Each structure stands twice: as structure tokens, then as C-alpha cells.
Amino acid sequence: MPFTFTRLRRAILSAPMLAVLAAPATALAQASYPNKPIQVIVPLQAGSAADVGTRVVLGKVGENMGASFAIENQPGASGLVGADRIARAAPDGYTLGGITDSVLNYAVNLAARTSFDPLNDFEPVSRMANIAWVLVANNNAAKTVNELVAQAQAQPRKLDYASGGNGSPHHIAMELFSAANKVQLTHVPYKGATQATTDVAGGQVPVMFSAVSVALPMIKDGKLRALAQPADRRSSLLPDVPTFTEVGMPAFNFSTWLGLYAPKGTPKAIIDRLNAEVARALTDPGVRDRLMGLGLDPLGSTPAQLGELTRTGHARIGKVIRDAGIKAE
């Protein structure tokens, strides 16, 4: 058969050639990114550390980029519901997630199974902050952490503690504290940190571990009493609150982090652009002051560093959960 114009055209428009022709269009789309609002899903309650931290950082990122970030809270199953939605979204840079390690490392390790792979279904963009924690009680409960331990030893499982849900960091922190001090408390899981903290302040539940960002307003208002901080040194926000080591308790360090993620397959050019913009936002004095005033330590990373942090944290927390015999309720 003679080599006709039709055959020539078919050869030119073969799959490899089509890929080459499509490349400039893809590059152009990425170069103009973003050209519509970006949806950011926070898989935890409004008012949580993840929520407030994400809003502060991406508020500045949006201002610098001239972009609109629409932040939506979708709590449920300790963050697994919202994380699944992020993982299943189109990888085009227009759906992102403000996710803490409480979701990717804690909740996932406690769940019998999940609909997504925390290590392979997301593209890490950047860490945004580290989150400080504090043990708090209502005004009718123990006045010191030593008093709390004495009460718990005298009445095993009679004292309740609140958490943001099964597998949440509030849950894990208290279980680790209980194991270290050889006491037993009864877990009262809520559907989110905000309601749990509010109920502790209201007297419905005596104690809980809380992110400083959530508890701080109630501590300042006198509705919550801060008993001790699980850190190496006192927070500048709570200078009068001792560390566990300072009150003679077993050394106890506990913190979490907040990161920005995209669905797997999001173009590297978009990931790199977002990473650079987060890094830029974290150098802004106003952003840093707002985060630190909420108990969040402004701290960025490269995408690779966040990926490694996720992997090592997943393995470490999984071992802690197994060794402590912590079970989802």
C-alpha cells in the first residue's frame, strides 16, 4: 500500500507524538496555576489546631499568590473521613489537605483498615507547624498532676478523660501518661477536640490532654486549669505551668505536627510552587506571631522531609500503640 497523506497523518498523531503535543498545554496550565479557587479540606473540627494553623498559613499564602483558598472542615472517624476525600480528589492542585500526624500516624494505626494508604496516596507539600500540648482539668477536678495521679491510683477507672476521638492524639497521650504512672482512667471519646475541651471546661469530664491552641483561651478565662506540659521546657504561653519532669513525674514528651498535602499524582511543578509559598508565608512576622500565640511553632520543610517525617512517625507511633496495648474502642 502506498504511503498516503492519511497514513502520514496517522503516524504523526501517534500516541508518543500526542504526548509531545500535549506537553505545552500541560505546562501552560501549571504556569497559570492557580486560575480558580483552591479547596482545602481539614479533616478535623473547626477550632482544632489543624484548623486554625491551616487558616493562618494559607491565608498568607493566598494573599501572596493572589489566590483564593476555600477551607472546609470534614471531621469524622478521627480524621479518616476527610483524609479519604483528599486522597480520592483529582490530582490537579485544586484540592489540598491540612492534615496532622494524628490522622496519618495515630488514627490509621488504630483503625482495623482504611480506604487509603497514608504513605502512598498523598503528595507531601510542606510541614506548616509543630503543635504543643498540655494536660488540663476543670476547676472541680485535681488541682495538680500529682493529685490527679493519687486520685487515679486510689480509684482505678473511676476518673474519666475526654479525647477528640478513638485514636486521636488526646487518646494516645493519656494512655501513654497512664502507662507511665501505672494508673487507669476511663476514656470518653468525642467527635472532635473542640467539643471535648468545652465539656471538660464545663465539668462534664474531669481531664484531658489538649493542644495548647485549643485550650489556651479557656485557660486564660479561668475555665480550665493547666496541670503540666509534656515537653522538655515550659512554653512561653504557659510560663507558670510546669513540665512533667519538674513535678517529679516520669519524663514525658508529646507533640504533633501539621502538614499540607495533595492527592497522589499532583504535578511536581505545583507541589514545588506551593512549597515555596508556604516557606515564604512562614517567614512573615505576622504569621509567626499568630501561630506562636496559638501554641503552634512555625516550622516548614521540603516535600521530601515531610514525606520522611510521615513515614518515620507512622512506624514509631505504630510501635508505641502496639507496645502499650492501645486498642480502638
VOPAGU-2260 file (C-alpha; in pm, 1 decimal, decimal comma):
REM VOPAGU-2260
SITE   aa  ch    i         X         Y         Z
SITE  MET   A    0       0,0       0,0       0,0
SITE  PRO   A    1     145,9     337,2     -96,7
SITE  PHE   A    2     236,0     579,1     181,9
SITE  THR   A    3     -58,5     819,2     160,8
SITE  PHE   A    4    -120,6    1151,0     331,4
SITE  THR   A    5    -373,7     977,2     556,8
SITE  ARG   A    6    -113,0     728,4     676,1
SITE  LEU   A    7     135,8    1009,1     729,6
SITE  ARG   A    8    -113,3    1199,6     941,7
SITE  ARG   A    9    -180,8     888,5    1148,9
SITE  ALA   A   10     189,2     839,8    1206,0
SITE  ILE   A   11     234,5    1198,1    1316,4
SITE  LEU   A   12     -57,9    1176,8    1556,0
SITE  SER   A   13      64,9     856,7    1716,8
SITE  ALA   A   14      49,6     828,3    2098,4
SITE  PRO   A   15     410,1     944,2    2160,1
SITE  MET   A   16     360,0    1245,0    1935,4
SITE  LEU   A   17      30,3    1330,5    2102,1
SITE  ALA   A   18     209,2    1330,0    2435,9
SITE  VAL   A   19     464,5    1573,3    2299,6
SITE  LEU   A   20     193,5    1799,4    2159,6
SITE  ALA   A   21       2,9    1788,5    2488,3
SITE  ALA   A   22     308,3    1882,8    2695,5
SITE  PRO   A   23     299,5    2256,9    2617,1
SITE  ALA   A   24     -69,1    2271,8    2712,2
SITE  THR   A   25       2,6    2096,7    3044,0
SITE  ALA   A   26     295,2    2325,4    3114,1
SITE  LEU   A   27      80,2    2627,3    3032,4
SITE  ALA   A   28    -191,0    2511,0    3274,7
SITE  GLN   A   29      65,7    2467,3    3550,6
SITE  ALA   A   30     226,1    2803,7    3474,4
SITE  SER   A   31    -109,1    2976,6    3516,7
SITE  TYR   A   32    -179,7    2790,5    3842,3
SITE  PRO   A   33    -395,7    2879,2    4021,2
SITE  ASN   A   34    -668,5    3017,0    3799,3
SITE  LYS   A   35    -963,8    2919,7    4019,6
SITE  PRO   A   36   -1029,2    2875,6    4394,6
SITE  ILE   A   37    -834,6    2602,4    4572,8
SITE  GLN   A   38   -1029,9    2380,2    4809,9
SITE  VAL   A   39    -850,3    2284,9    5131,4
SITE  ILE   A   40   -1001,4    2005,9    5339,5
SITE  VAL   A   41    -916,6    1994,1    5710,5
SITE  PRO   A   42   -1028,6    1650,3    5833,3
SITE  LEU   A   43   -1075,8    1772,5    6190,4
SITE  GLN   A   44   -1318,8    2003,9    6368,7
SITE  ALA   A   45   -1333,0    2378,4    6330,2
SITE  GLY   A   46   -1127,9    2537,0    6607,6
SITE  SER   A   47    -884,1    2245,4    6623,5
SITE  ALA   A   48    -509,5    2307,3    6599,3
SITE  ALA   A   49    -513,0    2177,3    6242,0
SITE  ASP   A   50    -793,8    2412,8    6150,3
SITE  VAL   A   51    -653,0    2733,6    6298,3
SITE  GLY   A   52    -299,2    2661,1    6181,8
SITE  THR   A   53    -408,2    2587,1    5826,8
SITE  ARG   A   54    -616,5    2904,2    5810,5
SITE  VAL   A   55    -333,2    3125,1    5935,5
SITE  VAL   A   56     -68,9    2986,1    5699,9
SITE  LEU   A   57    -282,5    2953,5    5387,3
SITE  GLY   A   58    -441,0    3290,4    5449,9
SITE  LYS   A   59     -99,0    3442,8    5392,0
SITE  VAL   A   60     -18,5    3206,4    5105,2
SITE  GLY   A   61    -339,3    3311,6    4930,9
SITE  GLU   A   62    -257,8    3677,5    4985,2
SITE  ASN   A   63      90,8    3635,6    4840,1
SITE  MET   A   64     -27,7    3430,1    4541,6
SITE  GLY   A   65    -337,8    3634,6    4471,1
SITE  ALA   A   66    -531,3    3310,2    4515,3
SITE  SER   A   67    -846,5    3205,9    4696,4
SITE  PHE   A   68    -825,9    2915,0    4943,0
SITE  ALA   A   69   -1165,5    2778,0    5049,8
SITE  ILE   A   70   -1112,0    2585,1    5372,2
SITE  GLU   A   71   -1366,5    2319,9    5465,5
SITE  ASN   A   72   -1375,5    2112,8    5783,0
SITE  GLN   A   73   -1477,6    1749,7    5741,7
SITE  PRO   A   74   -1431,4    1566,4    6072,8
SITE  GLY   A   75   -1522,7    1203,6    6128,6
SITE  ALA   A   76   -1350,2     883,5    6243,3
SITE  SER   A   77   -1061,8    1081,5    6397,3
SITE  GLY   A   78    -989,8    1245,9    6062,1
SITE  LEU   A   79   -1006,5     937,8    5840,6
SITE  VAL   A   80   -1322,9    1052,1    5658,9
SITE  GLY   A   81   -1173,3    1380,2    5541,8
SITE  ALA   A   82    -835,0    1225,5    5464,2
SITE  ASP   A   83   -1005,5     971,8    5236,6
SITE  ARG   A   84   -1173,7    1254,5    5048,8
SITE  ILE   A   85    -839,1    1428,7    4995,8
SITE  ALA   A   86    -676,2    1107,9    4872,8
SITE  ARG   A   87    -956,2    1049,0    4619,4
SITE  ALA   A   88    -961,3    1403,6    4481,3
SITE  ALA   A   89    -835,0    1493,6    4133,9
SITE  PRO   A   90    -456,8    1546,4    4142,4
SITE  ASP   A   91    -468,9    1888,0    3978,6
SITE  GLY   A   92    -362,0    2113,4    4264,1
SITE  TYR   A   93    -714,0    2237,5    4332,8
SITE  THR   A   94    -778,7    2007,1    4629,9
SITE  LEU   A   95    -534,2    2009,3    4921,3
SITE  GLY   A   96    -541,3    1889,2    5280,4
SITE  GLY   A   97    -429,2    2043,0    5607,1
SITE  ILE   A   98    -353,8    1717,9    5789,4
SITE  THR   A   99    -191,0    1642,0    6123,9
SITE  ASP   A  100       6,4    1333,4    6213,6
SITE  SER   A  101    -283,6    1246,1    6443,7
SITE  VAL   A  102    -465,3    1134,9    6129,1
SITE  LEU   A  103    -185,5     978,9    5923,6
SITE  ASN   A  104       1,1     813,4    6211,4
SITE  TYR   A  105    -233,7     769,5    6507,6
SITE  ALA   A  106    -581,8     706,9    6368,6
SITE  VAL   A  107    -453,2     495,8    6080,9
SITE  ASN   A  108    -251,8     269,9    6312,8
SITE  LEU   A  109    -555,3     210,5    6533,4
SITE  ALA   A  110    -804,3     151,0    6254,0
SITE  ALA   A  111    -870,9    -208,5    6153,7
SITE  ARG   A  112    -842,4     -92,0    5793,8
SITE  THR   A  113    -857,2     230,0    5595,4
SITE  SER   A  114    -972,4     315,8    5245,3
SITE  PHE   A  115    -645,6     495,3    5170,8
SITE  ASP   A  116    -273,5     437,6    5215,1
SITE  PRO   A  117    -129,2     714,8    5436,9
SITE  LEU   A  118     219,1     668,4    5291,6
SITE  ASN   A  119     138,5     632,9    4922,3
SITE  ASP   A  120    -188,6     813,2    4846,4
SITE  PHE   A  121     -68,1    1168,5    4916,8
SITE  GLU   A  122     194,5    1407,4    4783,9
SITE  PRO   A  123     363,3    1583,5    5078,3
SITE  VAL   A  124     388,1    1959,4    5020,6
SITE  SER   A  125     527,8    2111,6    5340,4
SITE  ARG   A  126     509,7    2093,2    5714,4
SITE  MET   A  127     346,4    2410,7    5846,0
SITE  ALA   A  128     384,0    2391,1    6224,6
SITE  ASN   A  129     453,5    2181,2    6531,3
SITE  ILE   A  130     173,4    2164,6    6789,0
SITE  ALA   A  131     234,6    2194,5    7165,5
SITE  TRP   A  132      19,6    2002,9    7418,0
SITE  VAL   A  133     -90,0    2042,9    7779,9
SITE  LEU   A  134    -274,8    1836,6    8041,6
SITE  VAL   A  135    -582,8    2028,7    8158,4
SITE  ALA   A  136    -856,3    1980,8    8417,7
SITE  ASN   A  137   -1175,9    2159,7    8506,4
SITE  ASN   A  138   -1198,4    2366,2    8823,5
SITE  ASN   A  139   -1375,2    2089,4    9016,4
SITE  ALA   A  140   -1110,7    1829,6    8940,3
SITE  ALA   A  141    -749,6    1779,5    9054,1
SITE  LYS   A  142    -551,2    2094,8    9118,4
SITE  THR   A  143    -211,6    1938,6    9036,6
SITE  VAL   A  144     -91,6    1649,0    8825,8
SITE  ASN   A  145      33,0    1473,0    9141,0
SITE  GLU   A  146    -316,1    1499,3    9290,0
SITE  LEU   A  147    -462,9    1357,6    8969,5
SITE  VAL   A  148    -230,6    1057,4    8982,2
SITE  ALA   A  149    -310,6     998,6    9350,7
SITE  GLN   A  150    -685,4    1005,3    9277,7
SITE  ALA   A  151    -646,9     767,4    8985,1
SITE  GLN   A  152    -437,5     526,2    9192,8
SITE  ALA   A  153    -693,9     527,0    9472,0
SITE  GLN   A  154    -988,9     473,3    9234,8
SITE  PRO   A  155    -886,9     276,9    8925,0
SITE  ARG   A  156   -1108,7     354,1    8622,6
SITE  LYS   A  157   -1328,6     590,6    8826,0
SITE  LEU   A  158   -1183,5     903,9    8666,0
SITE  ASP   A  159   -1290,2     986,1    8310,4
SITE  TYR   A  160   -1083,6    1164,4    8048,9
SITE  ALA   A  161   -1200,3    1322,3    7724,1
SITE  SER   A  162   -1047,1    1299,6    7379,7
SITE  GLY   A  163   -1116,7    1410,9    7026,0
SITE  GLY   A  164   -1197,8    1051,1    6930,1
SITE  ASN   A  165   -1060,2     699,2    6929,7
SITE  GLY   A  166    -703,6     706,5    6805,6
SITE  SER   A  167    -674,3    1083,0    6843,6
SITE  PRO   A  168    -356,0    1228,2    6997,8
SITE  HIS   A  169    -560,3    1318,6    7309,0
SITE  HIS   A  170    -637,7     948,9    7345,3
SITE  ILE   A  171    -282,8     827,8    7283,0
SITE  ALA   A  172    -125,4    1092,7    7508,1
SITE  MET   A  173    -343,6     996,2    7805,3
SITE  GLU   A  174    -285,6     626,4    7752,3
SITE  LEU   A  175      90,0     687,1    7748,0
SITE  PHE   A  176      61,5     903,7    8059,3
SITE  SER   A  177    -145,6     634,0    8232,4
SITE  ALA   A  178     104,9     362,7    8146,7
SITE  ALA   A  179     399,4     572,8    8266,2
SITE  ASN   A  180     228,9     640,8    8600,5
SITE  LYS   A  181      62,4     299,3    8638,3
SITE  VAL   A  182    -290,4     435,4    8661,4
SITE  GLN   A  183    -615,8     354,2    8481,7
SITE  LEU   A  184    -865,3     614,9    8364,6
SITE  THR   A  185   -1179,4     568,9    8154,9
SITE  HIS   A  186   -1179,4     705,5    7801,7
SITE  VAL   A  187   -1469,0     927,5    7688,9
SITE  PRO   A  188   -1422,2     985,9    7314,2
SITE  TYR   A  189   -1585,1    1282,0    7139,6
SITE  LYS   A  190   -1624,4    1354,4    6769,7
SITE  GLY   A  191   -1370,9    1633,8    6785,0
SITE  ALA   A  192   -1128,2    1822,4    7007,4
SITE  THR   A  193   -1331,0    2141,3    7035,2
SITE  GLN   A  194   -1638,2    1980,5    7194,5
SITE  ALA   A  195   -1423,5    1759,6    7416,2
SITE  THR   A  196   -1232,9    2058,4    7555,3
SITE  THR   A  197   -1554,2    2255,4    7602,8
SITE  ASP   A  198   -1707,0    1972,0    7804,1
SITE  VAL   A  199   -1400,2    1942,3    8026,0
SITE  ALA   A  200   -1423,5    2315,6    8094,3
SITE  GLY   A  201   -1796,4    2273,4    8164,1
SITE  GLY   A  202   -1737,9    1999,5    8420,7
SITE  GLN   A  203   -1883,3    1706,1    8229,0
SITE  VAL   A  204   -1543,4    1531,1    8216,0
SITE  PRO   A  205   -1257,8    1598,4    8462,6
SITE  VAL   A  206    -941,5    1599,1    8249,5
SITE  MET   A  207    -784,3    1561,9    7907,4
SITE  PHE   A  208    -473,1    1631,2    7705,6
SITE  SER   A  209    -531,7    1921,5    7468,6
SITE  ALA   A  210    -342,1    2110,8    7204,6
SITE  VAL   A  211    -239,3    2442,1    7360,3
SITE  SER   A  212    -403,2    2623,2    7068,6
SITE  VAL   A  213    -745,2    2482,3    7164,5
SITE  ALA   A  214    -718,8    2506,1    7543,2
SITE  LEU   A  215    -537,7    2839,4    7577,4
SITE  PRO   A  216    -843,0    3071,1    7559,3
SITE  MET   A  217   -1021,1    2865,8    7828,3
SITE  ILE   A  218    -707,4    2857,4    8042,9
SITE  LYS   A  219    -681,1    3235,1    8020,1
SITE  ASP   A  220   -1050,7    3272,5    8107,7
SITE  GLY   A  221   -1006,9    3054,1    8414,3
SITE  LYS   A  222   -1236,5    2781,1    8282,0
SITE  LEU   A  223    -956,9    2524,8    8258,0
SITE  ARG   A  224    -662,6    2457,7    8486,6
SITE  ALA   A  225    -335,1    2366,2    8314,7
SITE  LEU   A  226    -164,8    2091,9    8517,9
SITE  ALA   A  227     153,4    2008,1    8329,0
SITE  GLN   A  228     323,3    2028,3    7990,8
SITE  PRO   A  229     460,6    1718,1    7810,5
SITE  ALA   A  230     773,8    1894,5    7688,4
SITE  ASP   A  231    1140,2    1948,7    7768,7
SITE  ARG   A  232    1078,5    2306,8    7877,3
SITE  ARG   A  233     791,0    2537,6    7963,8
SITE  SER   A  234     602,9    2712,7    7686,6
SITE  SER   A  235     629,3    3090,0    7671,5
SITE  LEU   A  236     249,2    3090,3    7652,1
SITE  LEU   A  237     221,3    2896,2    7979,4
SITE  PRO   A  238     525,6    3010,1    8178,1
SITE  ASP   A  239     367,9    2917,8    8513,5
SITE  VAL   A  240     278,7    2563,1    8410,8
SITE  PRO   A  241     549,9    2306,2    8495,5
SITE  THR   A  242     669,3    2021,1    8279,4
SITE  PHE   A  243     606,5    1666,4    8399,1
SITE  THR   A  244     973,0    1628,8    8487,4
SITE  GLU   A  245     959,6    1939,3    8707,0
SITE  VAL   A  246     684,5    1789,6    8925,2
SITE  GLY   A  247     866,8    1460,1    8967,8
SITE  MET   A  248     674,0    1260,4    8709,5
SITE  PRO   A  249     835,3    1025,8    8456,7
SITE  ALA   A  250     981,4    1220,3    8162,9
SITE  PHE   A  251     701,6    1269,0    7912,9
SITE  ASN   A  252     735,9    1446,9    7579,0
SITE  PHE   A  253     445,0    1468,6    7340,6
SITE  SER   A  254     383,4    1691,7    7039,6
SITE  THR   A  255     224,7    1666,0    6697,3
SITE  TRP   A  256     267,8    1842,7    6364,4
SITE  LEU   A  257      57,3    1993,5    6088,3
SITE  GLY   A  258     134,7    1945,2    5720,2
SITE  LEU   A  259      -1,0    2041,3    5380,1
SITE  TYR   A  260     -67,2    1750,1    5143,7
SITE  ALA   A  261    -206,1    1699,0    4793,1
SITE  PRO   A  262    -353,7    1388,4    4626,1
SITE  LYS   A  263    -102,6    1145,5    4477,4
SITE  GLY   A  264      -6,5    1240,4    4123,1
SITE  THR   A  265     -33,4    1617,0    4166,0
SITE  PRO   A  266     226,7    1766,9    3928,2
SITE  LYS   A  267     567,6    1835,4    4080,9
SITE  ALA   A  268     565,3    2192,6    3948,2
SITE  ILE   A  269     252,6    2264,0    4153,7
SITE  ILE   A  270     393,3    2091,3    4463,1
SITE  ASP   A  271     713,7    2294,0    4436,0
SITE  ARG   A  272     521,7    2619,1    4388,6
SITE  LEU   A  273     306,3    2554,7    4694,4
SITE  ASN   A  274     608,5    2451,0    4900,0
SITE  ALA   A  275     787,8    2775,4    4814,8
SITE  GLU   A  276     479,6    2978,5    4903,1
SITE  VAL   A  277     437,2    2806,0    5241,1
SITE  ALA   A  278     804,4    2869,4    5318,3
SITE  ARG   A  279     757,4    3233,8    5224,0
SITE  ALA   A  280     447,6    3266,5    5444,7
SITE  LEU   A  281     628,0    3114,2    5743,7
SITE  THR   A  282     891,1    3389,6    5730,9
SITE  ASP   A  283     625,3    3659,0    5769,6
SITE  PRO   A  284     646,2    3812,5    6121,6
SITE  GLY   A  285     268,3    3845,7    6146,2
SITE  VAL   A  286     213,1    3479,3    6058,9
SITE  ARG   A  287     481,4    3366,3    6302,0
SITE  ASP   A  288     339,4    3577,5    6584,5
SITE  ARG   A  289     -13,9    3449,6    6524,5
SITE  LEU   A  290      97,1    3085,5    6515,6
SITE  MET   A  291     314,2    3113,2    6825,3
SITE  GLY   A  292      34,3    3297,3    7004,7
SITE  LEU   A  293    -181,1    2989,2    6941,4
SITE  GLY   A  294      76,2    2743,0    7071,2
SITE  LEU   A  295     197,4    2645,5    6724,1
SITE  ASP   A  296     565,8    2652,3    6633,1
SITE  PRO   A  297     608,5    2779,0    6272,1
SITE  LEU   A  298     819,4    2515,0    6104,1
SITE  GLY   A  299     837,9    2432,3    5733,6
SITE  SER   A  300    1007,4    2156,6    5536,7
SITE  THR   A  301    1076,5    2031,1    5188,0
SITE  PRO   A  302     825,9    1783,7    5040,6
SITE  ALA   A  303    1082,2    1506,3    5088,1
SITE  GLN   A  304    1133,8    1596,0    5452,8
SITE  LEU   A  305     759,8    1588,1    5520,6
SITE  GLY   A  306     736,4    1252,9    5345,1
SITE  GLU   A  307    1014,4    1112,9    5563,5
SITE  LEU   A  308     854,9    1262,2    5875,6
SITE  THR   A  309     529,5    1089,3    5783,2
SITE  ARG   A  310     697,7     753,2    5722,2
SITE  THR   A  311     910,1     750,7    6037,1
SITE  GLY   A  312     624,1     882,7    6250,1
SITE  HIS   A  313     388,7     616,9    6117,6
SITE  ALA   A  314     632,2     341,6    6215,3
SITE  ARG   A  315     716,7     496,1    6554,2
SITE  ILE   A  316     355,3     560,5    6661,5
SITE  GLY   A  317     250,7     218,1    6538,5
SITE  LYS   A  318     510,6      60,9    6766,6
SITE  VAL   A  319     403,0     277,8    7061,4
SITE  ILE   A  320      39,6     174,2    7012,6
SITE  ARG   A  321     127,4    -194,4    6988,9
SITE  ASP   A  322     369,1    -189,1    7282,5
SITE  ALA   A  323     119,9      -4,8    7504,3
SITE  GLY   A  324    -161,6    -237,5    7400,3
SITE  ILE   A  325    -382,8      55,4    7298,4
SITE  LYS   A  326    -697,0     -56,0    7118,5
SITE  ALA   A  327    -963,2     130,7    6923,6
SITE  GLU   A  328   -1284,8     128,1    7124,2
